[in-house]
Amino acid sequence: MSTTHSARNGPLTGVRVVELAGIGPGPFAAMLLADLGADVVRVDRPGGAGLGIDPAHDLTNRNKRSVLVDLKAGDGPATVLDLVERADILVEGYRPGVAERLGVGPEACLARNPRLVYGRMTGWGQDGPLAPTAGHDIGYIALTGTLGMIGPDPDGPPTVPANLVGDYAGGSLYLVVGVLAALQHARAHGEGQVVDAAIVDGAAHLTTMIHAMLAAGGWQDRRGVNLLDGGCPFYGVYETSDGGHMAVGALEERFYGEFVRLLGLARTAPPRGDLARWPELREAVAARFRSRTREEWTAVFDGSDACVAPVLSLREAPAHPHLAARGTFAEHAGTVQPAPAPRFSATPGTLRTGPALPGADTAEVARDWAVPSLHPQETSA
C-alpha cells in the first residue's frame, strides 16, 4: 500500500479555491482540486450542514482547510467576499438564487474579483422548469435516459448505480473540467466567468457514444439486450460456485477466443455471432462458472487476455495485487482510501492531510490569505 507525502505538491499548487460547504458532488469536486495541489478553503457554517457523515471521517474533505463563517450573520457575506478577492475559483452547490440571497452570488463575487471562476454545482442547472426543485442523483439520471439503460433485465427495473453516475461522473467531474477550463481563460484574458455544471447535462453527455450507436441502428432503446448492458453473453457478470462473481468483457474476437479456451468451451460453445443462440451461449458460460469458486476462476484467468476479472468488494479491492502495486489505494491516519488520481510525472498529487474539521483552520487561513475579518468561532454541537 502506498505511502503519502506531507509537502504541498500537484499541478494546481498555487491555485486558491473557496468552497461553500455543501454535500455530494460539490465537496467531491473540491476534493479533486485539493488532491491536485490547490489550496482549498472550505467555508463551513456554525453547527454543520445538518446532513452527512461525521466530519472526522468525511474523506471528501481531505487535503482542505476549513473556516467557520455564518453567512446569515451581518458580517458573514463580507468575510466570504474577502476570501473571494484572493481566490481563483469558488465552488458552491446551493439551489439557484440561494447564493444571491446570501450576498455571495456571482454578481457580488465577480464585482470583487473580476478574474474569479465561479463554479455552480446543481442537479437541474441554473434555469429550466425544474431548476428550483429538489432532487437527487437517481432522478437526474432517470430523466436523461441514463438510468433506463442500466440493468441486465429488459423486463425488470433498472439497476441503481449508487450515486456514481450522476453526482460524481455527471456532476463533480464536469464541474472540475469546467472550472479548470475557465481558469485557463481567466489567466489568458483576465476575465472570470460563471460555470453552470448541472448533473442532468453531464449525465446526458456521458451517453454520447450510446446515442451514436442508437442513431446508427447498433443499439436498441431498451436495457439488457445490447452489447454493453448485459445483453451480450460475453459481456456480463456470472456467479461462481461459492456465491462470488466474475466479470467478463471478452468483446474482441481474439480476446473471446482466449476466454472460451480457458473456460473450457472452445469446442462446444455456440457461435458467438449467432444472436439467436445467445441464450444458449449464456447458459453454457454460466454453467461453467458455477463449477468453480471465484478464487479458482481468478487463478485460471490470471495474466491472460481473456478480459475476465473477479468482482471484489470495497474492502477487498485495496489488497488486489495490481491495485496494491500501483498504489491505487493509500492509507492516511489509519484510514484506507482511494489515492489521488490521475497520475502526474512531474507534479504528483498527494494525500497531505485528513478530513478538515469545521473551523479548525480559521486562524491559519486568516493569516495565510491575509483576511483579518476571519476570526475563530466555536463549533456548535
C-alpha positions as CSV (number, residue, x, y, z in Angstrom):
1,M,0.0,0.0,0.0
2,S,1.4,3.4,-0.9
3,T,2.7,5.9,1.5
4,T,1.9,9.6,1.4
5,H,3.8,12.9,1.4
6,S,3.3,15.9,3.7
7,A,4.6,18.6,1.3
8,R,2.2,20.5,-0.8
9,N,2.5,19.3,-4.4
10,G,0.5,18.8,-7.5
11,P,-0.1,20.6,-10.8
12,L,-2.6,23.0,-9.1
13,T,-0.2,24.2,-6.4
14,G,-0.7,28.0,-6.0
15,V,-4.4,27.9,-7.1
16,R,-6.7,29.1,-4.4
17,V,-10.2,27.7,-4.1
18,V,-13.1,28.8,-1.9
19,E,-15.7,26.0,-1.3
20,L,-19.0,27.0,0.2
21,A,-19.9,23.9,2.2
22,G,-22.5,21.5,0.9
23,I,-22.9,17.8,0.3
24,G,-22.3,15.4,-2.5
25,P,-20.8,16.4,-5.8
26,G,-19.6,19.9,-4.8
27,P,-17.3,18.7,-2.0
28,F,-16.1,15.8,-4.2
29,A,-15.1,18.3,-6.9
30,A,-13.3,20.5,-4.4
31,M,-11.5,17.4,-3.0
32,L,-10.2,16.5,-6.5
33,L,-8.9,20.1,-6.9
34,A,-7.3,19.8,-3.4
35,D,-5.8,16.4,-4.3
36,L,-4.1,18.0,-7.3
37,G,-2.5,20.6,-5.0
38,A,-5.0,23.5,-4.9
39,D,-5.3,25.4,-1.6
40,V,-9.0,24.7,-0.9
41,V,-10.6,26.6,1.9
42,R,-14.0,25.2,2.8
43,V,-16.4,27.7,4.4
44,D,-18.4,25.7,6.9
45,R,-21.4,27.0,8.7
46,P,-21.6,27.0,12.5
47,G,-23.4,23.9,13.6
48,G,-22.6,22.0,10.4
49,A,-24.6,21.1,7.4
50,G,-27.1,19.0,9.3
51,L,-26.6,16.1,6.9
52,G,-23.7,13.8,6.1
53,I,-21.2,11.7,7.9
54,D,-19.0,12.5,10.9
55,P,-16.6,15.2,9.7
56,A,-13.7,13.3,11.1
57,H,-14.4,10.5,8.6
58,D,-15.6,12.6,5.6
59,L,-12.8,11.8,3.1
60,T,-14.2,14.3,0.6
61,N,-12.8,17.0,2.9
62,R,-9.2,15.7,2.8
63,N,-6.4,18.0,1.7
64,K,-8.6,21.0,2.6
65,R,-8.7,23.6,5.3
66,S,-11.9,24.8,7.0
67,V,-13.1,28.1,8.3
68,L,-16.3,28.9,10.1
69,V,-18.4,31.7,8.7
70,D,-22.1,32.3,9.4
71,L,-23.4,33.6,6.1
72,K,-26.6,34.7,7.8
73,A,-24.8,36.9,10.2
74,G,-24.2,40.6,9.4
75,D,-20.5,40.3,8.6
76,G,-20.7,36.8,7.1
77,P,-21.0,37.7,3.4
78,A,-18.3,40.4,3.6
79,T,-15.9,37.9,5.1
80,V,-16.5,35.4,2.3
81,L,-16.0,38.2,-0.2
82,D,-12.7,39.0,1.4
83,L,-11.7,35.4,0.7
84,V,-13.1,35.6,-2.8
85,E,-10.9,38.6,-3.5
86,R,-7.9,36.4,-3.0
87,A,-9.2,33.3,-4.7
88,D,-9.0,31.9,-8.2
89,I,-12.1,29.6,-8.0
90,L,-15.3,29.4,-6.0
91,V,-17.4,26.3,-5.7
92,E,-21.0,26.3,-4.5
93,G,-23.8,23.8,-4.6
94,Y,-26.9,25.7,-3.5
95,R,-30.2,25.8,-5.3
96,P,-30.4,28.6,-7.8
97,G,-30.8,32.0,-6.2
98,V,-29.7,31.0,-2.7
99,A,-26.1,32.3,-3.1
100,E,-27.5,35.6,-4.4
101,R,-29.8,35.9,-1.4
102,L,-26.9,35.3,0.9
103,G,-24.9,38.0,-0.7
104,V,-22.3,35.8,-2.3
105,G,-23.7,35.2,-5.7
106,P,-21.8,35.6,-9.0
107,E,-22.5,39.3,-9.4
108,A,-21.2,40.2,-5.9
109,C,-18.2,37.9,-6.2
110,L,-17.1,39.0,-9.7
111,A,-17.5,42.6,-8.8
112,R,-15.0,42.0,-6.0
113,N,-12.7,39.8,-8.2
114,P,-13.3,40.1,-12.0
115,R,-10.9,37.2,-12.6
116,L,-12.8,34.7,-10.4
117,V,-14.1,31.4,-11.8
118,Y,-17.5,30.9,-10.1
119,G,-18.4,27.2,-10.2
120,R,-22.0,26.3,-9.6
121,M,-22.9,22.6,-8.9
122,T,-26.6,21.6,-9.2
123,G,-28.7,18.7,-10.3
124,W,-31.1,20.5,-12.7
125,G,-29.0,23.6,-13.6
126,Q,-29.5,27.3,-13.1
127,D,-32.5,27.5,-15.3
128,G,-35.4,25.4,-16.7
129,P,-38.7,24.3,-15.2
130,L,-37.1,22.0,-12.6
131,A,-34.3,24.3,-11.6
132,P,-35.9,25.5,-8.3
133,T,-37.0,22.0,-7.2
134,A,-35.3,19.4,-5.0
135,G,-33.7,16.3,-6.4
136,H,-31.1,13.6,-6.1
137,D,-28.8,11.6,-8.3
138,I,-31.4,8.9,-9.1
139,G,-33.9,11.5,-10.5
140,Y,-31.3,13.3,-12.6
141,I,-30.1,10.2,-14.3
142,A,-33.7,8.9,-14.7
143,L,-34.7,11.9,-16.8
144,T,-31.6,11.8,-19.1
145,G,-32.2,8.2,-20.1
146,T,-29.1,7.1,-18.3
147,L,-30.7,5.1,-15.6
148,G,-33.1,3.5,-18.0
149,M,-30.3,1.8,-19.9
150,I,-28.6,0.2,-16.9
151,G,-29.5,-3.3,-15.9
152,P,-29.5,-6.8,-17.3
153,D,-33.2,-7.5,-17.4
154,P,-35.3,-5.8,-20.1
155,D,-38.5,-6.7,-18.3
156,G,-37.3,-5.7,-14.8
157,P,-36.4,-2.3,-13.2
158,P,-33.2,-0.5,-13.9
159,T,-30.2,-1.2,-11.7
160,V,-29.4,1.8,-9.4
161,P,-25.6,2.5,-9.8
162,A,-25.2,4.1,-6.3
163,N,-24.7,7.8,-6.9
164,L,-21.6,7.4,-9.0
165,V,-23.1,8.1,-12.5
166,G,-25.0,11.3,-11.6
167,D,-23.4,13.0,-8.7
168,Y,-19.8,12.2,-9.4
169,A,-19.4,11.3,-13.1
170,G,-22.0,13.7,-14.5
171,G,-21.6,16.3,-11.8
172,S,-18.3,16.6,-10.0
173,L,-16.0,15.7,-12.9
174,Y,-17.8,18.1,-15.3
175,L,-17.6,20.9,-12.7
176,V,-13.8,20.3,-12.4
177,V,-13.3,20.3,-16.1
178,G,-15.4,23.4,-16.4
179,V,-13.6,25.4,-13.7
180,L,-10.2,24.5,-14.9
181,A,-11.1,25.4,-18.5
182,A,-12.5,28.7,-17.2
183,L,-9.3,29.3,-15.1
184,Q,-7.2,28.9,-18.2
185,H,-9.4,31.5,-19.9
186,A,-9.2,33.8,-16.9
187,R,-5.4,33.6,-16.8
188,A,-5.1,34.2,-20.5
189,H,-7.6,37.0,-20.8
190,G,-8.1,38.4,-17.3
191,E,-11.8,37.6,-17.5
192,G,-13.6,35.4,-14.9
193,Q,-17.0,33.8,-15.5
194,V,-19.7,31.5,-14.2
195,V,-19.6,27.7,-14.8
196,D,-23.1,26.2,-14.6
197,A,-22.4,22.5,-14.0
198,A,-25.7,20.6,-14.0
199,I,-25.8,16.8,-13.3
200,V,-28.5,16.4,-16.0
201,D,-26.2,18.0,-18.6
202,G,-23.2,15.8,-17.6
203,A,-25.2,12.6,-17.3
204,A,-26.7,13.2,-20.7
205,H,-23.2,14.0,-22.1
206,L,-21.9,10.7,-20.8
207,T,-24.3,8.8,-23.1
208,T,-22.9,10.4,-26.3
209,M,-21.5,7.2,-27.7
210,I,-24.7,5.3,-26.9
211,H,-26.7,7.9,-28.8
212,A,-24.4,7.5,-31.7
213,M,-24.9,3.7,-31.7
214,L,-28.7,4.3,-31.4
215,A,-28.7,6.6,-34.4
216,A,-26.7,4.1,-36.4
217,G,-29.0,1.2,-35.5
218,G,-26.5,-0.5,-33.3
219,W,-28.3,0.0,-30.0
220,Q,-31.9,-0.9,-29.0
221,D,-33.6,1.7,-26.8
222,R,-34.2,-0.8,-24.0
223,R,-31.9,-2.3,-21.5
224,G,-30.5,-5.8,-21.2
225,V,-30.4,-6.5,-24.9
226,N,-27.3,-4.7,-26.1
227,L,-23.6,-5.2,-26.4
228,L,-22.6,-3.3,-23.3
229,D,-25.7,-3.5,-21.0
230,G,-25.7,-7.2,-20.0
231,G,-27.5,-8.4,-23.1
232,C,-24.4,-9.9,-24.6
233,P,-23.3,-13.3,-23.1
234,F,-19.6,-12.4,-23.3
235,Y,-20.0,-9.0,-21.6
236,G,-21.6,-9.5,-18.2
237,V,-21.3,-11.0,-14.7
238,Y,-21.5,-14.6,-13.7
239,E,-21.9,-16.3,-10.4
240,T,-19.4,-18.8,-9.1
241,S,-19.9,-22.0,-7.0
242,D,-19.2,-20.1,-3.8
243,G,-21.6,-17.2,-4.4
244,G,-18.9,-14.9,-5.8
245,H,-19.0,-13.3,-9.2
246,M,-16.7,-12.9,-12.2
247,A,-16.9,-10.0,-14.7
248,V,-16.5,-10.9,-18.4
249,G,-15.6,-8.4,-21.1
250,A,-14.4,-10.6,-23.9
251,L,-15.7,-8.4,-26.8
252,E,-13.0,-8.6,-29.4
253,E,-12.7,-12.0,-31.2
254,R,-9.1,-12.7,-30.2
255,F,-10.0,-12.0,-26.5
256,Y,-13.1,-14.1,-26.8
257,G,-11.1,-17.0,-28.2
258,E,-8.8,-16.8,-25.2
259,F,-11.9,-16.6,-22.9
260,V,-13.7,-19.7,-24.2
261,R,-10.4,-21.7,-24.3
262,L,-9.7,-21.0,-20.6
263,L,-13.3,-21.5,-19.7
264,G,-13.3,-24.9,-21.4
265,L,-15.9,-24.1,-24.0
266,A,-13.7,-23.7,-27.1
267,R,-15.1,-26.8,-28.8
268,T,-18.7,-26.7,-27.6
269,A,-19.7,-23.1,-27.4
270,P,-22.4,-22.0,-29.8
271,P,-21.2,-19.4,-32.4
272,R,-20.8,-16.0,-30.8
273,G,-22.1,-14.3,-33.9
274,D,-25.5,-16.2,-33.9
275,L,-27.6,-13.8,-31.8
276,A,-30.5,-16.4,-31.8
277,R,-28.2,-18.7,-29.8
278,W,-27.1,-16.1,-27.3
279,P,-29.4,-17.6,-24.6
280,E,-27.8,-21.0,-25.2
281,L,-24.3,-19.5,-25.0
282,R,-25.1,-17.6,-21.9
283,E,-26.3,-20.7,-20.1
284,A,-23.2,-22.6,-21.2
285,V,-21.0,-19.9,-19.8
286,A,-23.0,-19.6,-16.6
287,A,-22.8,-23.4,-16.0
288,R,-19.0,-23.4,-16.4
289,F,-18.6,-20.5,-13.9
290,R,-20.9,-22.3,-11.4
291,S,-18.5,-25.2,-11.4
292,R,-15.6,-23.5,-9.5
293,T,-15.1,-20.8,-6.9
294,R,-14.3,-17.2,-7.6
295,E,-10.7,-17.8,-6.4
296,E,-10.3,-20.8,-8.7
297,W,-11.5,-18.9,-11.7
298,T,-9.4,-15.9,-10.8
299,A,-6.3,-18.2,-10.9
300,V,-7.4,-19.6,-14.3
301,F,-7.7,-16.2,-16.0
302,D,-4.8,-14.5,-14.2
303,G,-2.4,-12.9,-16.6
304,S,-4.5,-13.8,-19.7
305,D,-6.0,-11.6,-22.4
306,A,-9.5,-13.1,-21.8
307,C,-10.7,-9.9,-20.1
308,V,-12.1,-11.6,-17.1
309,A,-11.9,-10.2,-13.5
310,P,-13.2,-11.1,-10.1
311,V,-15.9,-8.8,-8.7
312,L,-14.4,-7.5,-5.5
313,S,-16.0,-5.7,-2.6
314,L,-14.9,-2.3,-1.4
315,R,-12.9,-3.8,1.4
316,E,-11.3,-6.5,-0.8
317,A,-10.2,-4.1,-3.6
318,P,-7.2,-2.5,-2.0
319,A,-5.5,-5.8,-1.5
320,H,-5.7,-6.9,-5.1
321,P,-2.1,-7.3,-6.4
322,H,-2.4,-4.9,-9.3
323,L,-4.0,-2.1,-7.3
324,A,-1.6,-2.6,-4.4
325,A,1.4,-2.4,-6.9
326,R,0.1,0.8,-8.3
327,G,-0.9,2.3,-5.0
328,T,-4.4,2.9,-6.2
329,F,-5.4,2.9,-2.6
330,A,-3.5,4.6,0.2
331,E,-3.7,4.7,3.9
332,H,-3.7,8.0,5.8
333,A,-4.2,8.3,9.6
334,G,-5.3,4.7,9.7
335,T,-8.0,5.1,7.0
336,V,-7.7,3.2,3.7
337,Q,-9.0,5.4,0.8
338,P,-8.6,5.9,-2.9
339,A,-5.3,7.7,-3.7
340,P,-5.3,10.9,-5.7
341,A,-5.9,10.4,-9.5
342,P,-4.9,10.8,-12.2
343,R,-1.1,10.5,-12.0
344,F,1.4,13.2,-13.0
345,S,5.1,12.5,-13.7
346,A,6.4,15.9,-12.6
347,T,3.8,17.2,-10.2
348,P,2.1,14.2,-8.4
349,G,-0.9,14.8,-6.3
350,T,-0.6,13.6,-2.7
351,L,-2.5,12.9,0.4
352,R,-1.3,15.7,2.7
353,T,-4.0,15.9,5.4
354,G,-7.1,14.0,6.6
355,P,-10.6,15.5,6.6
356,A,-10.7,19.1,7.5
357,L,-12.7,19.6,10.7
358,P,-15.2,22.5,10.7
359,G,-13.4,25.7,11.6
360,A,-10.2,24.1,12.6
361,D,-8.1,26.2,10.3
362,T,-9.8,29.6,10.6
363,A,-6.8,31.4,12.3
364,E,-4.3,29.8,9.9
365,V,-6.2,30.8,6.8
366,A,-6.8,34.3,8.1
367,R,-3.0,34.6,8.3
368,D,-2.1,32.8,5.1
369,W,-4.7,34.5,2.9
370,A,-4.4,37.9,4.7
371,V,-8.1,38.0,5.6
372,P,-8.2,39.7,9.1
373,S,-12.1,39.6,9.0
374,L,-11.9,35.9,9.7
375,H,-12.0,35.1,13.3
376,P,-12.1,31.8,15.1
377,Q,-15.6,30.7,16.2
378,E,-16.7,28.0,18.5
379,T,-18.2,25.0,16.7
380,S,-21.8,24.3,17.6
381,A,-22.6,20.9,19.0
